[in-house]
Amino acid sequence: MPLNDIARVVSAPRGLTVGGDTTAMVDPSGALVVINFFAKAILDGRGFQVRAGTITTPLVGDVVITDSAAEFCVDCVVGHVIMPVDQIISIRLSTGTLHEYATKSVATVSSAGTAFIPLPLLSGGAAAVTTARVQAAGAVTVTAELATTTLRHWSWSNPAAGFTAALPGDQHQEWHPLHPPVLRGARCLYTQIAATGTGPSYYANLDYLEFTTAQLGI
């Protein structure tokens, strides 16, 4: 039988008055249905994706990782919160040496780069409030990194003087944060992809959740 029964319960969740009505999903036996937080957020239309590169047309990364230069980013405005969920970077041509990739955030939105409209993870869902940029060769401009202001969330590097892909997964880097950072606007979440000599070509996607601060009670 479909899990489509809704029960009325009395509780005091964040954002509601104490004793106010809210809803809970139960199955036909009366058991409470518990859903994954990320899945529920996507069902509510709060999931979005930034993608870089299309079939046969990958982007080419920067030549050495450079301060203030990113490949793609998400900008979160005041009053909103973003939480990264997944990031996948697939290297098509591992040209160059000394590869270095990183995802970071800073409390100032980006200032240059080609605008990208975030894609809703709920097909037909409402548009995002957050904005994004995608541009090859580090042409997305972000605030300079400082140890006192910039958070480092994920990184990978190949310290050898060549990209040998000797280990499984070397050509396919994934980030699935178990405890994702909660980035309250104004905030810029950005990714850098670079190598020495020649930038690697790649396809990538960054999936994230978007909320208002009121929805999270923060």
Rosetta blueprint (number, residue, H / E / L):
1 M L
2 P L
3 L L
4 N L
5 D E
6 I E
7 A E
8 R E
9 V E
10 V E
11 S L
12 A L
13 P L
14 R L
15 G L
16 L L
17 T L
18 V L
19 G L
20 G L
21 D E
22 T E
23 T E
24 A E
25 M E
26 V E
27 D L
28 P L
29 S L
30 G L
31 A L
32 L E
33 V L
34 V L
35 I L
36 N L
37 F H
38 F H
39 A H
40 K H
41 A H
42 I H
43 L H
44 D L
45 G L
46 R L
47 G E
48 F E
49 Q E
50 V E
51 R E
52 A E
53 G L
54 T E
55 I L
56 T L
57 T E
58 P L
59 L E
60 V E
61 G L
62 D E
63 V E
64 V L
65 I L
66 T L
67 D L
68 S L
69 A E
70 A E
71 E L
72 F E
73 C E
74 V E
75 D E
76 C E
77 V L
78 V E
79 G L
80 H E
81 V E
82 I E
83 M E
84 P E
85 V E
86 D E
87 Q E
88 I E
89 I E
90 S E
91 I E
92 R E
93 L E
94 S L
95 T L
96 G L
97 T E
98 L E
99 H E
100 E E
101 Y E
102 A E
103 T E
104 K E
105 S E
106 V E
107 A L
108 T L
109 V L
110 S L
111 S L
112 A E
113 G L
114 T L
115 A E
116 F E
117 I L
118 P L
119 L E
120 P E
121 L L
122 L L
123 S L
124 G L
125 G L
126 A L
127 A L
128 A L
129 V L
130 T L
131 T E
132 A E
133 R E
134 V E
135 Q L
136 A L
137 A L
138 G L
139 A L
140 V E
141 T E
142 V L
143 T L
144 A L
145 E L
146 L L
147 A L
148 T L
149 T L
150 T L
151 L E
152 R E
153 H E
154 W E
155 S E
156 W E
157 S E
158 N L
159 P L
160 A L
161 A L
162 G L
163 F L
164 T L
165 A L
166 A L
167 L L
168 P L
169 G L
170 D L
171 Q L
172 H E
173 Q E
174 E E
175 W E
176 H L
177 P L
178 L L
179 H L
180 P L
181 P L
182 V L
183 L E
184 R E
185 G E
186 A L
187 R E
188 C E
189 L E
190 Y E
191 T E
192 Q E
193 I E
194 A E
195 A E
196 T E
197 G L
198 T L
199 G L
200 P L
201 S E
202 Y E
203 Y E
204 A E
205 N E
206 L E
207 D E
208 Y E
209 L E
210 E E
211 F E
212 T E
213 T H
214 A H
215 Q H
216 L H
217 G L
218 I L
